[in-house]
Amino acid sequence: MFARISLPSIASLFLSFLVIALPGCSARIQVLPEPVVEQTVLRSGPLCPTSWFCSQGKPGSLNFKGILNNKTGDKPLFIEYYMSSFEESFPIGISIKLDQTWHNLRKTSTDFGDTVRVVSILPADLTDKVLNAKEIQLSFSSRDNTTTFALSASNADGLKSLLKDLKEKLDAQSKLMITNH
């Protein structure tokens, strides 16, 4: 009268249901948002005008940073200066003297850690002046003091070379095409 259903036949019935039902479930399209690349960052090598041993992020080192903003196509340049967090109070900014004229650079950020990184924008018109300057002096100010030093001829040439190479690489970057298919 009643058919006996064994455990193996229940398992095979369930397995058959899964085989039939799963292809329909997995055929749905999944929408996965992808991150949009908003910018590309390029950094030059470091320059340490007051030290023989130089590395990126070492107190007393500086480097240039360039950003390609993918939304607008803008390509601003920045100078980053690193100082010891134990030696300085709150940093105020960076100034650069090109030949006989001082230029105060607008500070964009300050990052605190083992070293303090002060980032200031380098305006486009000033970039050309740096590349053509005969004498370069840098000044880094905090609330307590200002450190100013003149770059030697070899350090000035090194600074110009770093800036020129970064600017060329940044100018060669093209705006990324992002498409949605």
C-alpha positions in Angstrom: 0.0 0.0 0.0 2.5 2.6 1.0 5.8 2.6 -0.8 8.7 2.6 1.3 11.1 5.5 0.5 14.6 4.8 1.5 17.2 7.4 2.6 19.3 6.9 -0.6 16.2 7.7 -2.7 15.4 10.9 -0.8 19.0 12.0 -1.2 18.9 11.3 -5.0 15.6 13.1 -5.2 17.1 16.1 -3.5 20.2 16.0 -5.7 18.0 15.9 -8.8 16.1 18.9 -7.6 19.4 20.8 -7.1 20.7 19.9 -10.5 17.5 21.1 -12.1 17.1 24.3 -9.9 20.7 25.6 -9.7 21.3 26.4 -13.4 18.3 28.8 -13.2 19.7 30.5 -10.1 23.2 30.9 -11.3 22.1 32.4 -14.7 21.1 35.7 -13.0 23.4 38.6 -13.7 25.3 39.9 -10.7 26.0 43.5 -10.6 29.3 44.2 -8.9 30.4 47.8 -8.7 34.0 48.4 -9.7 36.1 51.1 -8.2 36.8 54.0 -10.4 40.4 55.1 -10.8 40.3 58.7 -9.8 43.9 59.6 -9.8 47.4 58.4 -10.6 50.3 59.4 -8.3 53.9 59.7 -9.3 56.8 60.4 -6.9 60.3 61.4 -7.7 63.3 60.0 -5.9 64.5 61.8 -2.7 67.0 64.6 -2.3 68.7 65.1 1.0 70.5 68.5 0.9 71.8 68.2 4.5 72.9 64.5 4.6 75.1 62.1 2.7 72.8 59.1 3.1 69.4 59.7 1.5 66.2 57.7 1.5 62.5 58.4 0.9 60.9 59.7 4.1 64.1 60.3 6.0 64.1 63.5 8.1 65.7 66.3 6.0 64.7 64.7 2.7 62.4 66.1 0.1 60.9 64.9 -3.1 58.3 65.9 -5.7 54.9 64.4 -6.2 52.7 64.7 -9.3 49.0 63.7 -9.5 46.9 63.0 -12.6 43.3 63.7 -11.7 41.4 61.3 -13.9 38.1 63.2 -13.6 39.4 66.6 -14.7 42.7 65.9 -16.4 44.6 68.3 -14.0 48.2 67.5 -13.3 49.3 69.4 -10.2 52.9 69.1 -8.8 53.8 69.1 -5.1 56.9 69.2 -3.0 57.1 67.0 0.0 59.5 67.7 2.9 60.1 65.3 5.8 61.3 66.4 9.2 61.7 64.6 12.5 58.6 64.6 14.6 60.8 64.9 17.8 62.7 68.0 16.7 59.9 70.2 15.4 56.8 71.8 16.7 53.8 72.2 14.4 55.1 72.9 10.8 53.8 76.0 9.1 55.1 75.6 5.5 57.8 75.6 2.8 59.3 78.6 1.0 61.7 78.5 -2.0 64.1 81.2 -3.0 64.8 81.2 -6.8 67.7 83.6 -7.6 66.7 86.7 -5.6 63.0 86.1 -5.1 61.3 84.2 -2.2 58.1 82.2 -3.0 55.8 81.0 -0.2 54.3 77.7 -1.2 50.7 76.9 -0.1 50.7 74.0 2.3 48.2 71.3 1.3 48.7 68.8 4.0 50.7 67.7 7.0 51.1 64.0 8.0 52.3 63.1 11.4 54.1 59.8 12.2 57.7 58.8 12.9 58.5 61.7 10.6 56.4 64.8 9.8 55.6 65.1 6.1 54.7 68.6 4.9 53.2 68.8 1.4 53.0 72.1 -0.5 51.7 72.7 -4.0 54.2 73.8 -6.6 52.4 76.1 -9.1 53.0 75.5 -12.8 54.6 78.9 -13.4 57.0 78.3 -10.5 58.1 74.9 -12.0 59.7 76.6 -15.0 61.4 79.1 -12.7 62.9 76.3 -10.6 64.2 74.6 -13.7 65.9 77.9 -14.9 67.1 79.2 -11.5 70.8 79.7 -11.0 70.6 79.7 -7.1 68.0 77.8 -5.0 67.4 78.1 -1.3 64.8 76.2 0.7 63.1 77.3 3.9 61.0 75.1 6.2 59.1 76.9 9.0 57.5 75.6 12.2 56.0 77.6 15.0 59.3 77.6 16.8 61.9 78.2 14.1 62.8 78.4 10.5 65.5 76.3 8.8 66.9 77.8 5.7 69.7 76.4 3.5 71.1 77.1 0.2 71.5 74.2 -2.2 74.9 73.4 -3.5 75.4 73.4 -7.3 75.2 69.6 -7.3 72.0 69.5 -5.1 70.4 72.3 -7.2 71.1 70.2 -10.4 69.8 67.1 -8.6 66.6 69.0 -7.6 66.1 70.2 -11.2 66.7 66.8 -12.6 64.1 65.2 -10.2 61.6 67.8 -11.1 62.2 67.6 -14.8 61.9 63.8 -14.9 58.8 63.8 -12.8 57.2 66.5 -14.9 58.0 64.7 -18.1 56.5 61.4 -16.8 53.4 63.2 -15.5 52.9 65.0 -18.8 53.2 61.7 -20.6 50.3 60.2 -18.5 47.0 60.3 -20.3 43.6 60.4 -18.8 42.3 56.9 -18.3 39.3 55.8 -20.3 36.9 54.0 -18.0 34.0 52.3 -19.8 31.1 50.3 -18.5 30.0 47.3 -20.7 
